[in-house]
Amino acid sequence: MVLAEEVVEIGVTLMPPEEGEEVVDMNMDDDTF
């Protein structure tokens, strides 16, 4: 399985900071799951 942290790092690298923040928020929700 891919670590959520790696997904966030990749997302932030590909996306601008503003969208990156949204990706991090979604990731936090997934961690809650």
Secondary structure by P-SEA (a helix, b strand, c coil): cccaaaaaaaaaaaccaaaaaaaaaaaaaaaac
